[in-house]
Amino acid sequence: MTFRLLALAIAALSASGCFSVTSTTTPLGGGWSVETQRVSGSEPGYLKKRLRRGSTVVDDWVQHVQFFPPDCVLYQVNTDDLPVRAVCGNRARIQLPSWIIEVREDGPWGGYKETPRADGRTTNERWSRIPMERVIAAAQARWRFLSILGWSPAPSIQDFERTYIDLIGNPPPPDVPLNFKKGWQNLESNRLCAGGEQTPGIGATNDEQLAVSQLFEITTIDVWSIGSDFEHGPSNLEKYMRGQLARKPRRLFRFNPFEPDHRKPRIGVNGSINLANGRSGVFEAIGRQMCMADSKGQIWWFSLATDNVWPGPELRSPP
């Protein structure tokens, strides 16, 4: 039975009183939302998700939905071949090539090929993907979306040239012990390492794709003050710090490229890092942004947001 026939059957059974359907709506941004329908009755219940723009149902049986500002959505359709689609504003949908198998926070990704490394424990991986800006441009070029009595035209299948990213198979970063020195304290400045020496225009690339803990050769971290979101206990802070230290920044700067962030009293962390060469230095964090001192005492600023990191171990799908 196809998904459309199943939906019609459920609607008929619901009308007859055999099934009940309850809905919740989750806003995405830009007028987009996901409606989750919970169907229950004499048979095991299930969830169905629908992509909406305002009151219009744009697609049924969706999953892995990601919103991309200012007004675009990338998602998969839960059918046998799991196609990936994109739509912007009030434009018609497009369907991405069949080699796209995963929707991530930074766009659509395909499969990868592995090449074993000499150490025998890790592999290098060559991933295929489509830059999200190309997807948005293609979706924005479509004509206006048209739906008549529930019918809408099939999405246009777009052909995109693959781009590639080579990921270096480094060993997983070791756990870094966190030492809580002075309990929970309020954070005052909205800047990262506000008193640190800055050298405008100087930066570096993390070509070896090392995690933060490996890049700075951190042995332990002393935490001196934290934001209010971490006040409920060390476990929240440890989970946050473990995630940050395992990320792989693409670029680092010898100057602060970030605007003041008023969230620092809530999500900020200040402390010092102890390095493998015996030195120690400052570190500060506000959400996905950090600054740290290296083995020479120079301070680096970097972002750990999705678009600014090398994909980590979470990017694993069948080839």
Buried (B, 14 or more C-beta within 10 A) or exposed (E): EEBEEEBEEBEEBBEEEEBEBEEEEEEBEBEBBBBBBEBEBEEEEEEBBBBBBEEEEBBBBBEBBBBBEEBBBBBBBBEEEBBBBBBBBBBBBBBBBEBBBBBBEBBBBBBBEEEEEEEEEBBBBEBBBBEBEBBBEBBBEBEEBEEEEEEBEEBBEBEBEEEEBEBBBBEEBEEBEBEBEEEBEEBEBBBBBEEBEEEEEEBBEBEEBBBBBBBBBBBEBBBBBBBEBBEEEBEEBBEBBBEBBBBBBBBBBBBBEBEEBEEBBBBBBBBBBBBEEEBBBBBBBBBBBBBBBBEEEBBBBBBBBEEBBBBBEEBEEEE
